[in-house]
Amino acid sequence: MTTAEFVDCQGLPPGSLLEVETRNRRYRIEYLGGTDIRISGHPELCPTPVPGQLRAGLIGRGQHLEFLLDDHRPVTTSRVLHLRVKRPAPTPASVH
């Protein structure tokens, strides 16, 4: 995983994994494409991976992570302290 100051999720390939550490929690996000994600890390709202949508495509240190859960409940986290990104390995078909 690579540490980052900010990530524009629209530039990530689907299947990318993000680890977002806030002041209170550590979230694991699987980017599915567009605004769609699968997120876990909150003991009550998403203890296991659940579908959701990012409210803003940009996640950055010092900012709040904002997402909607599958039931369209908005969630705003405490400030992001650390952000790490892992892009999926290229498939043989995508290697030239």
N, CA, C and O atoms as a DFTB+ gen file, in Angstrom:
384 C
 N C O
     1  1       0.845      -1.182       0.000
     2  2       0.000       0.000       0.000
     3  2       0.885       1.237       0.000
     4  3       1.963       1.247       0.593
     5  1       0.417       2.267      -0.666
     6  2       1.134       3.523      -0.768
     7  2       0.458       4.578       0.095
     8  3      -0.763       4.723       0.050
     9  1       1.232       5.313       0.875
    10  2       0.701       6.415       1.676
    11  2       0.465       7.607       0.761
    12  3       1.250       7.871      -0.149
    13  1      -0.642       8.334       1.016
    14  2      -0.974       9.486       0.182
    15  2      -1.496      10.632       1.040
    16  3      -2.039      10.413       2.123
    17  1      -1.324      11.854       0.546
    18  2      -1.895      13.036       1.190
    19  2      -3.366      13.166       0.816
    20  3      -4.205      13.514       1.647
    21  1      -3.666      12.878      -0.457
    22  2      -5.045      12.896      -0.919
    23  2      -5.185      11.940      -2.090
    24  3      -4.205      11.608      -2.758
    25  1      -6.410      11.502      -2.330
    26  2      -6.699      10.593      -3.429
    27  2      -7.958      11.078      -4.131
    28  3      -8.979      11.332      -3.492
    29  1      -7.876      11.204      -5.448
    30  2      -9.055      11.466      -6.263
    31  2      -9.565      10.109      -6.722
    32  3      -8.997       9.498      -7.626
    33  1     -10.628       9.646      -6.101
    34  2     -11.116       8.293      -6.362
    35  2     -11.542       8.088      -7.815
    36  3     -11.504       6.964      -8.316
    37  1     -11.947       9.160      -8.495
    38  2     -12.344       9.028      -9.896
    39  2     -11.176       8.561     -10.770
    40  3     -11.393       8.026     -11.857
    41  1      -9.948       8.759     -10.304
    42  2      -8.776       8.329     -11.050
    43  2      -8.298       6.933     -10.689
    44  3      -7.314       6.451     -11.250
    45  1      -8.980       6.278      -9.760
    46  2      -8.581       4.931      -9.340
    47  2      -9.267       3.874     -10.184
    48  3     -10.413       4.061     -10.594
    49  1      -8.597       2.779     -10.449
    50  2      -9.273       1.672     -11.120
    51  2     -10.179       0.941     -10.121
    52  3      -9.841       0.835      -8.942
    53  1     -11.318       0.440     -10.586
    54  2     -12.159      -0.369      -9.702
    55  2     -11.349      -1.523      -9.117
    56  3     -10.498      -2.107      -9.788
    57  1     -11.627      -1.837      -7.863
    58  2     -10.880      -2.875      -7.163
    59  2      -9.774      -2.316      -6.280
    60  3      -9.145      -3.055      -5.523
    61  1      -9.536      -1.005      -6.378
    62  2      -8.536      -0.373      -5.509
    63  2      -9.017      -0.433      -4.068
    64  3     -10.214      -0.346      -3.796
    65  1      -8.069      -0.582      -3.149
    66  2      -8.379      -0.615      -1.722
    67  2      -7.805       0.617      -1.054
    68  3      -6.676       1.020      -1.336
    69  1      -8.589       1.215      -0.165
    70  2      -8.131       2.374       0.593
    71  2      -8.255       2.065       2.070
    72  3      -9.261       1.518       2.521
    73  1      -7.237       2.416       2.809
    74  2      -7.290       2.367       4.268
    75  2      -7.274       3.806       4.732
    76  3      -6.329       4.550       4.469
    77  1      -8.338       4.191       5.427
    78  2      -8.491       5.567       5.877
    79  2      -8.557       5.555       7.398
    80  3      -9.490       5.015       7.991
    81  1      -7.550       6.161       8.015
    82  2      -7.531       6.246       9.474
    83  2      -7.959       7.651       9.878
    84  3      -7.333       8.640       9.497
    85  1      -9.037       7.721      10.657
    86  2      -9.500       8.998      11.180
    87  2      -9.081       9.086      12.645
    88  3      -8.418       8.185      13.160
    89  1      -9.465      10.162      13.307
    90  2      -9.123      10.294      14.723
    91  2      -9.780       9.206      15.554
    92  3      -9.261       8.842      16.610
    93  1     -10.916       8.677      15.099
    94  2     -11.667       7.724      15.910
    95  2     -11.712       6.300      15.365
    96  3     -11.932       5.364      16.135
    97  1     -11.514       6.109      14.082
    98  2     -11.716       4.790      13.473
    99  2     -10.702       4.537      12.362
   100  3      -9.972       5.429      11.929
   101  1     -10.692       3.289      11.924
   102  2      -9.897       2.877      10.768
   103  2     -10.843       2.209       9.787
   104  3     -11.391       1.145      10.077
   105  1     -11.042       2.827       8.623
   106  2     -11.969       2.318       7.608
   107  2     -11.205       1.611       6.507
   108  3     -10.080       1.976       6.165
   109  1     -11.842       0.595       5.965
   110  2     -11.318      -0.099       4.794
   111  2     -12.352       0.075       3.694
   112  3     -13.516      -0.289       3.863
   113  1     -11.926       0.632       2.568
   114  2     -12.832       0.934       1.468
   115  2     -12.364       0.208       0.225
   116  3     -11.194       0.286      -0.149
   117  1     -13.281      -0.497      -0.410
   118  2     -13.020      -1.069      -1.726
   119  2     -13.720      -0.165      -2.734
   120  3     -14.940      -0.010      -2.691
   121  1     -12.950       0.429      -3.638
   122  2     -13.517       1.313      -4.647
   123  2     -14.065       0.458      -5.784
   124  3     -13.343      -0.350      -6.368
   125  1     -15.358       0.644      -6.095
   126  2     -16.025      -0.177      -7.106
   127  2     -16.197       0.539      -8.439
   128  3     -16.534      -0.091      -9.441
   129  1     -15.969       1.846      -8.461
   130  2     -16.146       2.639      -9.677
   131  2     -17.213       3.698      -9.481
   132  3     -18.155       3.502      -8.713
   133  1     -17.069       4.833     -10.179
   134  2     -18.016       5.934     -10.011
   135  2     -17.973       6.437      -8.578
   136  3     -16.911       6.817      -8.086
   137  1     -19.106       6.443      -7.909
   138  2     -19.150       6.811      -6.488
   139  2     -19.369       5.584      -5.615
   140  3     -19.489       5.709      -4.396
   141  1     -19.423       4.397      -6.222
   142  2     -19.746       3.173      -5.481
   143  2     -18.541       2.617      -4.734
   144  3     -17.436       2.527      -5.269
   145  1     -18.790       2.246      -3.478
   146  2     -17.758       1.667      -2.622
   147  2     -18.358       0.525      -1.802
   148  3     -19.575       0.354      -1.732
   149  1     -17.481      -0.234      -1.196
   150  2     -17.843      -1.184      -0.139
   151  2     -16.963      -0.786       1.032
   152  3     -15.740      -0.740       0.898
   153  1     -17.569      -0.494       2.189
   154  2     -16.830       0.088       3.309
   155  2     -17.079      -0.681       4.593
   156  3     -18.173      -1.197       4.823
   157  1     -16.051      -0.751       5.427
   158  2     -16.172      -1.340       6.759
   159  2     -15.277      -0.537       7.697
   160  3     -14.418       0.228       7.258
   161  1     -15.499      -0.727       9.005
   162  2     -14.633      -0.078       9.980
   163  2     -15.355       0.599      11.126
   164  3     -14.732       0.935      12.134
   165  1     -16.649       0.806      10.995
   166  2     -17.413       1.397      12.099
   167  2     -18.139       0.263      12.804
   168  3     -18.845      -0.501      12.146
   169  1     -17.992       0.123      14.127
   170  2     -18.558      -1.032      14.827
   171  2     -20.085      -1.138      14.768
   172  3     -20.626      -2.233      14.922
   173  1     -20.778      -0.038      14.550
   174  2     -22.241      -0.082      14.497
   175  2     -22.781       0.066      13.077
   176  3     -23.716      -0.641      12.699
   177  1     -22.207       0.974      12.286
   178  2     -22.738       1.272      10.960
   179  2     -22.252       0.313       9.883
   180  3     -23.010      -0.047       8.982
   181  1     -20.999      -0.099       9.971
   182  2     -20.442      -0.983       8.942
   183  2     -19.328      -1.846       9.544
   184  3     -18.160      -1.690       9.187
   185  1     -19.691      -2.754      10.457
   186  2     -18.664      -3.622      11.047
   187  2     -18.082      -4.604      10.028
   188  3     -16.932      -5.025      10.153
   189  1     -18.870      -4.961       9.033
   190  2     -18.411      -5.782       7.914
   191  2     -18.657      -4.973       6.647
   192  3     -19.440      -4.024       6.679
   193  1     -18.016      -5.316       5.535
   194  2     -18.171      -4.516       4.322
   195  2     -19.637      -4.399       3.877
   196  3     -20.343      -5.397       3.735
   197  1     -20.070      -3.152       3.662
   198  2     -21.426      -2.865       3.194
   199  2     -21.338      -1.913       2.004
   200  3     -20.384      -1.142       1.903
   201  1     -22.328      -1.957       1.096
   202  2     -22.338      -1.027      -0.043
   203  2     -22.556       0.405       0.414
   204  3     -23.242       0.660       1.403
   205  1     -21.966       1.326      -0.315
   206  2     -22.147       2.739      -0.033
   207  2     -21.718       3.567      -1.229
   208  3     -21.312       3.037      -2.264
   209  1     -21.817       4.877      -1.065
   210  2     -21.390       5.811      -2.103
   211  2     -20.575       6.920      -1.449
   212  3     -20.907       7.404      -0.367
   213  1     -19.497       7.311      -2.133
   214  2     -18.716       8.456      -1.674
   215  2     -19.481       9.724      -1.996
   216  3     -20.070       9.834      -3.071
   217  1     -19.482      10.672      -1.092
   218  2     -20.159      11.950      -1.341
   219  2     -19.266      12.878      -2.125
   220  3     -19.756      13.676      -2.924
   221  1     -17.977      12.795      -1.920
   222  2     -17.017      13.581      -2.693
   223  2     -15.949      12.612      -3.165
   224  3     -15.537      11.728      -2.415
   225  1     -15.505      12.766      -4.381
   226  2     -14.529      11.833      -4.927
   227  2     -13.128      12.025      -4.399
   228  3     -12.249      11.206      -4.668
   229  1     -12.897      13.102      -3.644
   230  2     -11.572      13.412      -3.140
   231  2     -11.510      13.114      -1.646
   232  3     -12.332      13.607      -0.874
   233  1     -10.534      12.309      -1.246
   234  2     -10.300      12.004       0.164
   235  2      -8.911      12.528       0.490
   236  3      -7.950      12.215      -0.213
   237  1      -8.797      13.318       1.545
   238  2      -7.497      13.883       1.868
   239  2      -7.253      13.983       3.356
   240  3      -8.181      14.062       4.160
   241  1      -5.971      13.975       3.701
   242  2      -5.598      14.160       5.108
   243  2      -6.096      15.512       5.591
   244  3      -6.000      16.511       4.877
   245  1      -6.630      15.538       6.811
   246  2      -7.129      16.770       7.383
   247  2      -8.581      17.055       7.047
   248  3      -9.192      17.948       7.635
   249  1      -9.141      16.301       6.101
   250  2     -10.536      16.474       5.717
   251  2     -11.388      15.410       6.391
   252  3     -10.867      14.475       6.999
   253  1     -12.692      15.561       6.277
   254  2     -13.624      14.558       6.767
   255  2     -13.992      13.632       5.621
   256  3     -14.200      14.091       4.497
   257  1     -14.076      12.344       5.887
   258  2     -14.576      11.378       4.920
   259  2     -16.094      11.424       4.983
   260  3     -16.676      11.329       6.064
   261  1     -16.740      11.571       3.829
   262  2     -18.194      11.611       3.772
   263  2     -18.684      10.532       2.822
   264  3     -18.226      10.433       1.683
   265  1     -19.630       9.717       3.309
   266  2     -20.184       8.660       2.474
   267  2     -21.634       8.408       2.847
   268  3     -22.091       8.783       3.927
   269  1     -22.347       7.766       1.933
   270  2     -23.727       7.352       2.154
   271  2     -23.740       5.836       2.238
   272  3     -23.150       5.157       1.398
   273  1     -24.405       5.315       3.237
   274  2     -24.565       3.867       3.320
   275  2     -25.697       3.446       2.409
   276  3     -26.426       4.288       1.887
   277  1     -25.847       2.151       2.216
   278  2     -26.817       1.622       1.267
   279  2     -28.235       2.130       1.540
   280  3     -29.031       2.270       0.611
   281  1     -28.550       2.403       2.796
   282  2     -29.881       2.922       3.112
   283  2     -29.930       4.444       2.980
   284  3     -30.876       5.078       3.446
   285  1     -28.910       5.033       2.345
   286  2     -28.816       6.464       2.057
   287  2     -28.648       7.315       3.303
   288  3     -28.959       8.506       3.292
   289  1     -28.159       6.713       4.371
   290  2     -27.864       7.459       5.598
   291  2     -26.502       8.140       5.423
   292  3     -25.508       7.454       5.186
   293  1     -26.432       9.481       5.533
   294  2     -25.137      10.153       5.383
   295  2     -24.269       9.963       6.621
   296  3     -24.759       9.989       7.750
   297  1     -22.982       9.773       6.392
   298  2     -22.012       9.609       7.475
   299  2     -20.859      10.574       7.211
   300  3     -20.321      10.620       6.105
   301  1     -20.488      11.335       8.219
   302  2     -19.312      12.201       8.164
   303  2     -18.403      11.789       9.306
   304  3     -18.819      11.778      10.464
   305  1     -17.172      11.452       8.986
   306  2     -16.221      10.965       9.990
   307  2     -15.471      12.123      10.628
   308  3     -15.602      13.273      10.210
   309  1     -14.686      11.801      11.641
   310  2     -13.724      12.763      12.157
   311  2     -12.641      12.955      11.087
   312  3     -12.645      12.264      10.068
   313  1     -11.734      13.876      11.315
   314  2     -10.718      14.199      10.304
   315  2      -9.816      13.004       9.981
   316  3      -9.465      12.207      10.851
   317  1      -9.459      12.910       8.707
   318  2      -8.570      11.857       8.222
   319  2      -7.145      12.162       8.671
   320  3      -6.631      13.257       8.440
   321  1      -6.514      11.181       9.314
   322  2      -5.124      11.325       9.761
   323  2      -4.148      10.658       8.799
   324  3      -3.087      11.206       8.500
   325  1      -4.514       9.473       8.318
   326  2      -3.639       8.708       7.421
   327  2      -4.481       8.090       6.319
   328  3      -5.635       7.716       6.528
   329  1      -3.882       7.994       5.149
   330  2      -4.566       7.467       3.975
   331  2      -3.587       6.602       3.200
   332  3      -2.488       7.040       2.858
   333  1      -3.994       5.377       2.929
   334  2      -3.149       4.471       2.144
   335  2      -3.982       3.871       1.024
   336  3      -5.177       3.624       1.187
   337  1      -3.332       3.638      -0.127
   338  2      -4.019       3.159      -1.323
   339  2      -3.276       1.959      -1.887
   340  3      -2.048       1.941      -1.959
   341  1      -4.041       0.971      -2.280
   342  2      -3.478      -0.188      -2.988
   343  2      -4.275      -0.385      -4.259
   344  3      -5.468      -0.687      -4.220
   345  1      -3.618      -0.214      -5.368
   346  2      -4.268      -0.425      -6.672
   347  2      -4.215      -1.910      -7.010
   348  3      -3.271      -2.602      -6.628
   349  1      -5.227      -2.402      -7.727
   350  2      -5.210      -3.823      -8.083
   351  2      -4.073      -4.126      -9.060
   352  3      -3.662      -3.268      -9.840
   353  1      -3.584      -5.340      -9.003
   354  2      -2.542      -5.764      -9.930
   355  2      -3.133      -5.816     -11.329
   356  3      -4.288      -6.208     -11.492
   357  1      -2.363      -5.428     -12.345
   358  2      -2.887      -5.493     -13.715
   359  2      -3.168      -6.948     -14.115
   360  3      -2.434      -7.870     -13.759
   361  1      -4.234      -7.107     -14.850
   362  2      -4.563      -8.445     -15.366
   363  2      -3.759      -8.685     -16.632
   364  3      -3.358      -7.723     -17.288
   365  1      -3.509      -9.937     -16.997
   366  2      -2.717     -10.211     -18.212
   367  2      -3.288      -9.536     -19.461
   368  3      -2.532      -9.145     -20.350
   369  1      -4.615      -9.397     -19.536
   370  2      -5.229      -8.775     -20.710
   371  2      -4.908      -7.285     -20.794
   372  3      -4.914      -6.717     -21.885
   373  1      -4.622      -6.634     -19.637
   374  2      -4.359      -5.200     -19.654
   375  2      -2.875      -4.866     -19.798
   376  3      -2.511      -3.695     -19.912
   377  1      -2.024      -5.882     -19.793
   378  2      -0.582      -5.664     -19.963
   379  2      -0.261      -5.720     -21.435
   380  3      -0.659      -6.658     -22.126
   381  1       0.462      -4.716     -21.929
   382  2       0.787      -4.684     -23.365
   383  2       2.189      -5.154     -23.608
   384  3       2.636      -5.195     -24.754
